[in-house]
Amino acid sequence: MTRRKFVQKLIQTGSAIIAGTCWLAKKAAPRKFVRAIKVKNYPGSLRSLRDISKQSKWGG
């Protein structure tokens, strides 16, 4: 293997590792959440989020 091919393989491996790390970081990052803002022309009422660990009357 020549020096040029070795450097090319090294660069390819490094870029693959960096791309994989970025992909995993994007997957593992906590999701952003959107706050519910009451709009004046929305007819219903908005409720705050509840604890999802409790079972509701509709949850199996």
N, C-alpha and C positions, 0 to 999 in steps of 0.2 A: 504494500500500500504506500502510495506516495504521500508526501507531506500535504499537498494540495487536497487530495481526497480525504485525508485524515482531518484536516481543518473543516472541510465541507461537512463531514459526518458529525463533527463536534458542534458546528453551528446548527445543523438540523436537529440534533438531540437537544441542544439547549433551547431552541425555539419551541420544540414539542413540549418540553418540560414547562416552559413559561406559559404556553397556551393551555396546557392541562391545569396548571395552578390557577390561572385566571378563570377557567371554566368552573372549577370546583369552588372557588371563592364566590362566584356569582350564585351557584346553587346553594351554598351554605349560608349566605348572607340573610339576615332577617328581612322579612317582607315589609314593605312600607304599608301603612294603613291610611285610609282616607277618613277624615272626620265628617260626620253627618251634620250638615248645617240646615236648619229649618228655612226653607224657601217660603216666601210670603204667599205665593200662589199654589203651594202644595196643599191639597185638601186634608190629608191625614196628619197624624201626629207621629213624630219620630221618637223612638225609645232608645235609651242607652243600651250598650252591649251588656249581656249578662254572662255569668260564669258558665263556661261550656262544659265544665266537669260535672255539673249537676244534671240529673236526668229530668227532662221535661215531660209533660203529660202526653205529648205526641211522640216522644222518642221511644220506640219499641220497647 
